[in-house]
Amino acid sequence: MKNLITNKLSILGPGILIAATGVGAGDLATAAFSGSKIGLTVLWAIVLGAFFKFVLNEGLTRWQLATETTLLEGAMSHLGRTAQSIFLIYFLAWSFMVAAALMSACGAAAQAIFPLTTDPVTGKIIYGILHSLLGLLLVYWGGYRLFEKLMGFCIGLMFITVITTAILLKPEWHQVINGLTLPTLPQSQEELTWTIALMGGIGGTVTILSYGYWIREKGRLTPKELSVCRLDLATGYIMTALFGIAMVIIGHSIQVEGSGATLIIKLANSLLTEIGPIGKWLFLIGAWGAIFSSLLGVWQSVPYLFADLWRLIQIKGSDHNLVKPSLNQDSKDSKYYRGYLYALSLIPMIGLWIGFAKMQKWYAIIGALFIPMLALTLLLLNGRTQWIGIQHRNRLSTTLILIFILLFFITAGGLSIWKIFKF
């Protein structure tokens, strides 16, 4: 029985990593504010958003298993140097913003649990630095197995504590069911903006690409593994959706105010009033688990993306179509992986002094641009029989969903930028 359970958990490993990495401080804030502003009628948007992310990640996985190349390799081979340059600039900017935001959020959550200094800003900075260095040590010396176990622990902690908190608040369960099964369209521009933010924010952006590298770590290299990956992804995004639903319930049940990382502290204090110390500490521990697992996931997987991208940049001209790198290449041992891991965990510490709100603003803009780029890439790569093969090319239903995702998130990105700068 123990071996059976272990084998099942092993199958679901990368999906759990997606769930743990894709939920961070921004997701906590977005879901809580959406519940506060709109109420439980918006719960359907979480399910739809998780489904969108599942479709995108399934397409990425299908490409990798069918062609034995990562999606980055496919994009650089078939879409040319322009796509390569655009993604490199985007990727560098995104890396800095997300790393700084995660350090700041980890610092704020840890300071709320165990105050290091009387000045919360100083405590946040010190804790943010310590969390970044701890993530660096765990990823560099711990290896994938330790990383997977730590992420499993964090997602379990996050899942149990946040959902338990939502249950303790005793929501009107018939309203929860109606919010999931009876979609209600937004009645105002503000409601529309929060609904779009909720659909786009839950489940991560660039970190979606990490799944391809994690299934490589698990030895999934051929199309016969696709059904296992679909089950794995479905489990991960179901967990993501349940977490988002719990946060909307929490936001709907208590007064939500503040922004960014400070929101976590204010939510915890409100829960202290509503359901006592157990509610406060359950939420704080769950929030810390959510944010630190996201930091660990980014620290471990994003250097893979850079090592892959940098190797492709070194391939000249038409050689992209001639070179088919093996997925068994251990990029984690390369100097590019190690170098980017160091850079990711050290340079964005500057953002701890810039302020979380400003970093989160730019991260929101940059993140909003990625999903339409990914949807367009999957439409182009997985739509060509000569590139992916007739058996694995997009079906009509998948093509229509990807087109909808593309149009939807272009609109979402435009609204997000407009809201921030008030064009």
C-alpha positions as CSV (number, residue, x, y, z in Angstrom):
1,M,0.0,0.0,0.0
2,K,2.8,2.4,0.9
3,N,4.6,1.7,-2.4
4,L,1.3,2.3,-4.3
5,I,0.8,5.7,-2.6
6,T,4.4,6.6,-3.3
7,N,4.0,5.7,-6.9
8,K,0.8,7.8,-7.3
9,L,2.4,10.8,-5.6
10,S,5.4,10.4,-8.0
11,I,3.1,10.5,-11.0
12,L,1.5,13.7,-9.7
13,G,4.8,15.4,-8.7
14,P,5.3,17.9,-11.6
15,G,1.6,18.9,-11.4
16,I,2.0,19.6,-7.7
17,L,5.0,21.7,-8.5
18,I,3.0,23.7,-11.0
19,A,0.3,24.4,-8.3
20,A,2.9,25.3,-5.7
21,T,4.9,27.6,-8.0
22,G,1.9,29.2,-9.7
23,V,0.3,30.6,-6.5
24,G,2.1,33.6,-4.9
25,A,1.5,36.9,-3.2
26,G,-0.1,38.4,-6.2
27,D,-2.6,35.5,-6.4
28,L,-3.5,35.8,-2.8
29,A,-4.2,39.5,-3.2
30,T,-6.1,39.2,-6.4
31,A,-8.4,36.5,-5.1
32,A,-9.0,38.2,-1.8
33,F,-9.8,41.5,-3.4
34,S,-12.1,39.9,-6.0
35,G,-14.1,38.2,-3.2
36,S,-14.3,41.5,-1.4
37,K,-15.3,43.6,-4.4
38,I,-17.6,41.2,-6.3
39,G,-18.4,38.4,-3.9
40,L,-18.9,34.7,-4.5
41,T,-20.6,35.1,-7.9
42,V,-17.1,35.3,-9.4
43,L,-16.0,31.8,-8.5
44,W,-16.7,30.4,-12.0
45,A,-13.9,32.7,-13.3
46,I,-11.4,30.8,-11.2
47,V,-12.4,27.5,-12.7
48,L,-12.3,28.9,-16.2
49,G,-8.9,30.5,-15.6
50,A,-7.5,27.2,-14.3
51,F,-8.9,25.4,-17.4
52,F,-7.2,28.0,-19.7
53,K,-3.8,27.3,-18.0
54,F,-4.4,23.6,-18.3
55,V,-5.0,23.9,-22.1
56,L,-1.8,26.0,-22.5
57,N,0.3,23.6,-20.5
58,E,-1.1,20.5,-22.2
59,G,-0.2,22.1,-25.6
60,L,3.3,22.8,-24.3
61,T,3.7,19.2,-23.1
62,R,2.3,17.7,-26.3
63,W,4.8,19.6,-28.3
64,Q,7.7,18.5,-26.1
65,L,6.8,14.8,-26.0
66,A,6.0,14.7,-29.8
67,T,9.2,16.5,-31.0
68,E,11.7,15.8,-28.2
69,T,12.4,19.5,-28.0
70,T,11.3,22.1,-25.5
71,L,8.8,24.8,-26.5
72,L,11.6,27.3,-26.4
73,E,13.6,25.2,-28.9
74,G,10.6,24.9,-31.1
75,A,9.9,28.6,-31.1
76,M,13.5,29.6,-31.8
77,S,13.8,27.0,-34.6
78,H,10.6,27.8,-36.4
79,L,9.8,31.4,-35.5
80,G,13.2,32.9,-36.0
81,R,15.7,35.3,-34.3
82,T,13.1,38.1,-33.8
83,A,11.1,35.8,-31.5
84,Q,14.3,34.9,-29.7
85,S,15.3,38.5,-29.1
86,I,11.8,39.6,-28.0
87,F,11.6,36.7,-25.5
88,L,15.1,37.3,-24.1
89,I,14.3,40.9,-23.3
90,Y,11.0,40.0,-21.8
91,F,12.4,37.1,-19.8
92,L,15.2,39.2,-18.2
93,A,12.7,41.9,-17.2
94,W,10.2,39.3,-15.9
95,S,12.9,37.5,-13.9
96,F,13.9,40.6,-12.0
97,M,10.4,41.7,-11.2
98,V,9.1,38.3,-10.1
99,A,12.2,37.6,-8.0
100,A,12.0,41.0,-6.2
101,A,8.3,40.6,-5.6
102,L,8.7,37.1,-4.1
103,M,11.5,38.2,-1.8
104,S,9.4,41.1,-0.5
105,A,6.4,38.9,0.0
106,C,8.3,36.2,1.8
107,G,9.9,38.8,4.0
108,A,6.5,40.4,4.9
109,A,4.9,37.0,5.7
110,A,7.8,35.9,7.9
111,Q,7.9,39.2,9.7
112,A,4.2,38.8,10.4
113,I,4.7,35.3,11.9
114,F,7.9,36.0,13.9
115,P,8.8,39.8,14.0
116,L,12.5,40.2,13.7
117,T,12.6,43.9,14.4
118,T,10.1,46.6,15.6
119,D,10.3,48.2,12.2
120,P,8.3,46.0,9.8
121,V,10.1,47.4,6.7
122,T,13.5,46.5,8.1
123,G,12.2,43.1,9.1
124,K,10.8,42.5,5.7
125,I,14.1,43.3,4.0
126,I,16.2,41.1,6.3
127,Y,13.7,38.2,6.0
128,G,13.5,38.7,2.2
129,I,17.3,38.4,1.9
130,L,17.4,35.3,4.1
131,H,14.6,33.6,2.2
132,S,16.4,34.2,-1.1
133,L,19.7,32.8,0.2
134,L,17.9,29.8,1.7
135,G,16.2,29.1,-1.7
136,L,19.6,29.4,-3.4
137,L,21.1,26.8,-1.0
138,L,18.2,24.4,-1.2
139,V,18.1,24.5,-5.0
140,Y,21.8,24.3,-5.6
141,W,22.8,21.6,-3.2
142,G,19.5,19.9,-2.5
143,G,18.9,18.5,-6.0
144,Y,15.5,17.8,-7.6
145,R,14.4,15.1,-5.1
146,L,14.8,17.4,-2.1
147,F,13.1,20.2,-4.1
148,E,10.1,18.0,-5.0
149,K,9.7,17.0,-1.3
150,L,9.9,20.5,0.0
151,M,7.4,21.7,-2.6
152,G,5.1,18.9,-1.7
153,F,5.3,19.9,2.0
154,C,4.7,23.6,1.2
155,I,1.7,22.9,-1.1
156,G,0.2,20.6,1.5
157,L,0.7,23.2,4.2
158,M,-0.8,25.9,1.9
159,F,-3.7,23.8,0.8
160,I,-4.8,22.5,4.2
161,T,-4.4,25.8,6.1
162,V,-6.0,28.1,3.6
163,I,-8.9,25.8,2.9
164,T,-9.4,25.1,6.6
165,T,-9.5,28.9,7.2
166,A,-12.2,29.3,4.5
167,I,-14.3,26.5,6.1
168,L,-14.0,28.0,9.6
169,L,-15.4,31.3,8.2
170,K,-18.7,29.3,7.5
171,P,-19.6,30.8,4.2
172,E,-23.1,30.4,2.7
173,W,-22.4,27.2,0.8
174,H,-25.4,27.5,-1.5
175,Q,-23.9,30.8,-2.6
176,V,-20.6,29.1,-3.2
177,I,-22.3,26.4,-5.4
178,N,-24.2,29.1,-7.3
179,G,-21.0,31.0,-7.9
180,L,-19.4,27.9,-9.4
181,T,-22.4,26.6,-11.5
182,L,-24.3,29.8,-12.4
183,P,-21.9,32.2,-14.2
184,T,-22.9,35.8,-13.6
185,L,-21.4,38.4,-16.0
186,P,-19.8,41.5,-14.5
187,Q,-22.2,44.4,-14.2
188,S,-19.6,47.3,-14.1
189,Q,-16.2,48.1,-15.4
190,E,-14.7,47.5,-12.0
191,E,-16.3,44.1,-11.8
192,L,-15.0,43.2,-15.3
193,T,-11.5,44.3,-14.4
194,W,-11.4,42.1,-11.2
195,T,-12.9,39.1,-13.0
196,I,-10.3,39.3,-15.8
197,A,-7.5,39.7,-13.2
198,L,-8.8,36.7,-11.3
199,M,-8.9,34.5,-14.5
200,G,-5.4,35.6,-15.6
201,G,-3.7,35.8,-12.2
202,I,-4.3,32.4,-10.7
203,G,-1.8,29.7,-11.9
204,G,1.2,31.7,-12.9
205,T,2.6,33.0,-16.2
206,V,6.1,32.3,-17.4
207,T,6.4,29.5,-14.8
208,I,4.0,27.5,-17.0
209,L,7.1,26.7,-19.1
210,S,8.7,25.1,-16.1
211,Y,6.6,22.0,-16.5
212,G,8.5,20.8,-19.5
213,Y,11.7,20.8,-17.5
214,W,10.2,19.0,-14.5
215,I,8.7,16.2,-16.6
216,R,12.2,15.8,-18.1
217,E,13.5,15.4,-14.6
218,K,10.9,12.6,-14.1
219,G,12.1,10.8,-17.3
220,R,8.9,11.5,-19.4
221,L,10.3,11.8,-22.9
222,T,7.9,10.1,-25.3
223,P,4.3,10.6,-26.5
224,K,3.1,7.5,-24.5
225,E,3.6,9.6,-21.4
226,L,1.1,12.3,-22.5
227,S,-1.9,10.7,-20.7
228,V,0.0,10.6,-17.4
229,C,1.0,14.3,-17.9
230,R,-2.7,15.2,-18.6
231,L,-3.7,13.6,-15.3
232,D,-0.8,15.2,-13.5
233,L,-1.7,18.7,-14.9
234,A,-5.4,18.3,-14.2
235,T,-4.6,17.5,-10.5
236,G,-2.3,20.5,-10.3
237,Y,-4.8,23.0,-11.7
238,I,-7.7,21.5,-9.6
239,M,-5.6,22.3,-6.5
240,T,-4.9,25.8,-7.9
241,A,-8.6,26.4,-8.5
242,L,-9.5,25.1,-5.0
243,F,-6.9,27.5,-3.4
244,G,-8.3,30.4,-5.4
245,I,-11.9,29.6,-4.4
246,A,-10.8,29.5,-0.7
247,M,-9.1,32.9,-1.0
248,V,-12.2,34.4,-2.6
249,I,-14.3,33.0,0.2
250,I,-11.9,34.5,2.7
251,G,-11.9,37.9,0.9
252,H,-15.7,37.9,0.8
253,S,-16.1,37.0,4.5
254,I,-13.8,39.6,6.1
255,Q,-12.8,43.2,5.4
256,V,-10.0,43.4,2.9
257,E,-7.8,46.4,2.7
258,G,-4.1,47.2,2.0
259,S,-2.1,46.2,-1.0
260,G,0.7,43.8,-2.0
261,A,2.5,42.1,0.8
262,T,0.9,44.2,3.6
263,L,-2.5,42.7,2.6
264,I,-1.4,39.4,4.1
265,I,-0.8,40.9,7.5
266,K,-4.1,42.8,7.5
267,L,-6.0,39.7,6.4
268,A,-4.5,37.8,9.3
269,N,-5.5,40.5,11.8
270,S,-9.1,40.5,10.4
271,L,-9.2,36.7,10.8
272,L,-8.1,37.1,14.4
273,T,-11.3,39.1,15.0
274,E,-13.5,36.8,13.0
275,I,-12.5,33.3,14.2
276,G,-9.8,33.9,16.8
277,P,-6.0,33.1,17.0
278,I,-6.4,29.7,15.1
279,G,-7.7,31.5,12.0
280,K,-4.9,34.1,12.1
281,W,-2.1,31.6,12.5
282,L,-3.5,29.1,10.0
283,F,-3.8,31.8,7.4
284,L,-0.3,33.2,8.0
285,I,1.4,29.8,7.9
286,G,-0.6,28.9,4.7
287,A,0.3,32.2,3.1
288,W,4.0,31.8,3.9
289,G,3.9,28.2,2.5
290,A,2.3,29.5,-0.7
291,I,4.8,32.3,-1.2
292,F,7.9,30.4,-0.3
293,S,7.0,27.5,-2.5
294,S,6.5,29.9,-5.3
295,L,10.0,31.3,-4.6
296,L,11.5,27.9,-4.6
297,G,9.8,26.9,-7.8
298,V,11.1,30.1,-9.6
299,W,14.6,29.7,-8.2
300,Q,14.8,26.0,-9.4
301,S,13.1,26.3,-12.8
302,V,13.8,29.7,-14.3
303,P,17.5,29.1,-14.6
304,Y,16.6,26.1,-16.8
305,L,14.8,28.4,-19.1
306,F,17.8,30.8,-19.3
307,A,20.3,27.9,-19.9
308,D,18.0,26.6,-22.7
309,L,17.6,30.1,-24.2
310,W,21.2,31.0,-24.0
311,R,22.3,27.7,-25.6
312,L,19.9,28.5,-28.5
313,I,21.3,32.0,-28.9
314,Q,24.7,30.5,-29.5
315,I,23.4,28.5,-32.4
316,K,24.0,30.5,-35.6
317,G,21.6,31.3,-38.4
318,S,20.0,28.3,-40.1
319,D,21.7,25.9,-37.7
320,H,18.5,26.1,-35.6
321,N,16.8,23.8,-38.1
322,L,19.8,21.4,-38.1
323,V,20.5,21.0,-34.4
324,K,18.1,19.1,-32.3
325,P,19.5,19.1,-28.8
326,S,18.8,16.2,-26.6
327,L,16.4,16.6,-23.7
328,N,18.8,14.5,-21.6
329,Q,21.4,17.2,-21.7
330,D,21.9,18.2,-18.0
331,S,21.6,21.9,-18.2
332,K,21.5,22.1,-14.5
333,D,25.2,21.4,-14.3
334,S,26.0,24.1,-16.9
335,K,27.6,27.4,-15.9
336,Y,24.7,29.2,-17.5
337,Y,22.2,27.5,-15.1
338,R,24.4,28.2,-12.0
339,G,25.2,31.8,-13.1
340,Y,21.5,32.6,-13.6
341,L,20.6,31.0,-10.3
342,Y,23.1,33.3,-8.5
343,A,21.9,36.3,-10.5
344,L,18.2,35.6,-9.8
345,S,18.7,35.1,-6.1
346,L,21.0,38.1,-5.5
347,I,20.5,41.0,-8.0
348,P,16.7,41.5,-7.4
349,M,17.5,42.1,-3.7
350,I,17.6,45.7,-4.9
351,G,13.8,45.6,-5.2
352,L,13.5,45.2,-1.5
353,W,14.4,48.8,-1.1
354,I,12.4,50.0,-4.1
355,G,9.1,49.0,-2.5
356,F,6.8,46.1,-3.1
357,A,4.0,48.2,-4.6
358,K,6.1,49.5,-7.5
359,M,7.7,46.2,-8.2
360,Q,4.2,44.5,-8.2
361,K,2.9,47.1,-10.7
362,W,5.6,46.4,-13.3
363,Y,5.4,42.7,-12.7
364,A,1.6,42.8,-13.3
365,I,2.2,44.6,-16.7
366,I,5.0,42.2,-17.8
367,G,3.1,39.1,-16.6
368,A,-0.1,40.2,-18.5
369,L,1.9,40.0,-21.8
370,F,3.1,36.4,-21.6
371,I,-0.1,34.4,-21.8
372,P,-1.1,35.8,-25.3
373,M,2.4,35.2,-26.5
374,L,2.2,31.5,-25.3
375,A,-1.2,31.0,-26.9
376,L,0.0,32.4,-30.2
377,T,3.1,30.2,-30.1
378,L,1.0,27.1,-29.5
379,L,-1.3,28.0,-32.3
380,L,1.6,28.3,-34.7
381,L,3.7,25.4,-33.6
382,N,1.1,22.8,-32.8
383,G,-1.0,23.8,-35.8
384,R,1.5,22.6,-38.3
385,T,1.5,18.9,-39.2
386,Q,5.0,19.0,-40.6
387,W,6.3,20.3,-37.3
388,I,4.5,18.2,-34.7
389,G,2.9,15.4,-36.8
390,I,-0.7,14.8,-37.7
391,Q,-1.4,12.7,-34.6
392,H,-0.4,15.4,-32.2
393,R,-1.5,18.6,-34.0
394,N,-4.2,20.8,-32.4
395,R,-7.7,19.6,-32.8
396,L,-10.4,22.1,-33.9
397,S,-11.7,22.5,-30.4
398,T,-8.2,23.2,-29.0
399,T,-7.6,25.7,-31.8
400,L,-10.8,27.6,-30.9
401,I,-9.9,27.6,-27.2
402,L,-6.4,28.9,-27.9
403,I,-7.9,31.7,-30.1
404,F,-10.3,32.7,-27.4
405,I,-7.4,32.7,-24.8
406,L,-5.3,34.8,-27.1
407,L,-8.1,37.4,-27.6
408,F,-9.1,37.3,-24.0
409,F,-5.7,37.9,-22.5
410,I,-4.8,40.6,-25.0
411,T,-7.9,42.4,-23.7
412,A,-6.9,41.5,-20.1
413,G,-3.4,42.9,-20.6
414,G,-4.8,46.1,-22.1
415,L,-7.2,46.6,-19.3
416,S,-4.5,46.0,-16.7
417,I,-2.1,48.5,-18.2
418,W,-5.0,51.0,-18.6
419,K,-6.0,50.6,-15.0
420,I,-2.4,51.1,-13.7
421,F,-1.6,54.2,-15.8
422,K,-5.1,55.5,-16.4
423,F,-4.6,56.1,-20.1
